[in-house]
Amino acid sequence: MSKPIIAIIGRPNVGKSTLFNKLAGQRIAIVDDTPGVTRDRIYTEVEWNGRTLLITDTGGIEPKTDNAILKHMRAQAETAIEMADVVIFMVDSRAGLTADDVQIARMLQKAKKPVVVAVNKIDSVGNLPMEYYEFYELGFPDDPVALSSVSGTGTGDLLDAVLEKCPDDDGIEEEDDSIKVAVIGKPNAGKSSIVNKIIGQNRMIVSDIPGTTRDAVDAYIENEYGKYTFIDTAGIRRQSKISDNIERYSVLRAKAAVDRADVCLIMIDAAEGITEQDERIAGIAHEAGKASIIVVNKWDKVEKDNTTVKEFTDKINTALSYMTYAPIIFVSAQTGQRINKLFEHINYVYGQATFRATTGMLNDLLNDATTRVQPPSDKGRRLKIYYMTQTAIQPTTFVIFCNNSTLFHFSYQRYIENRLRETFGFRGVPIKLIIRERGE
């Protein structure tokens, strides 16, 4: 099921970050009485009535300003609006309706996005102040929602109103039998170029399917290798010169695409080398438990000798030490170098991600592993491992039952993971181990 993206928008200091923290259940955004404290958008997942929402916080919008930081924040918020499925437009009951509120409302109406107006700083929703009614003048069709972001009063009503406006999950991903491939990476890494090259070289059956990711178009391809739906996340068309704005936008877009994918292609710009932004985006795929391939694009732009591939591979494995399981392929979208090899890699890691090991096979592995390397002990107590079973694919998940989970040190878990990879492969696939004591 897709995760709708919800952007919290409004003037500075109306309580957006406080609401974000209340919905997230923890203090994520920086909260301060000084306008302009939240300068960068961040997101969190919120579960409500069986649906997972991606809530993104924004800096406040100053419609008319020459201040560079406030311009930056406005650009961030405009980008969040573009990305959002639903917008929470937050206003301040104590300040009443302001000219800036009216300007922001016009911006949202031009964007033609579903909007829920949230009137903040109302401590009792049963006794609404006169200022609440001023916000009907903004011209949105539904009643504003009264709430207090500090106490949480009214947040349930707010989320109910948001859910009513969320797009229905259309089930496209579940109905077809194609492999869903998300192409993720920072801007200008060549994401759309790869997809365009793939479509141009392998055009047998190609159709454009509107994606649930905002501004993205899914490309369905059927060729001699199989059936694929490529989710291109490169549709960032903002003309802003503020690079940080575009960089953060790509992270949220990657998150939305990864949620829908079976396999992730993590695009790295060979000319730039691997960056912190690449590490963040790769981490999204890893944490989501998705099969992944690291695709080093623009390889034709790099001067090479006999050691270039090894040196670049070593740099990637150092920067992405948490996902050395992912295969690395060097390509050029411009020349088409090794593009067809991508399909072989995609099929392989997808097969690895959907493989199930029987409990009998796993216990044979476990017996051999514990014989070779004795489980750890502490103060005379030794870890006893009873059995292991695979409980899920995508992500590949194993549950191991033992006598004492505190004795099951991380190093021994890593040893078991390595034995799983040696025996079954799981190339390109993150492995999740859940340790339980017998009887749990």
Secondary structure, 3 states (H helix, E strand, C coil): CCCCEEEEEECCCCCHHHHHHHHHCCCCCCCCCCCCCCCCCEEEEEEECCEEEEEEECCCCCCCCCCHHHHHHHHHHHHHHHHCCEEEEEEECCCCCCHHHHHHHHHHHHHCCCEEEEEECCCCCCCCCHHHHHHHHHCCCCCCEECCCCCCCCHHHHHHHHHHHCCCCCCHHHHCCCEEEEEECCCCCCHHHHHHHHHHHCCCEEEEEECCCCCCEEEEEEECCEEEEEEECCCCCCCCCCHHHHHHHHHHHHHHHHHHCCEEEEEEECCCCCCHHHHHHHHHHHHCCCEEEEEEECHHHCCCCCCHHHHHHHHHHHHCHHHCCCCEEECECCCCECHHHHHHHHHHHHHHHCCCCCHHHHHHHHHHHHHHCCCCEECCEECCEEEEEEEECCCEEEEEEECCHHHCCHHHHHHHHHHHHHHHCCCCCCEEEEEEECCC
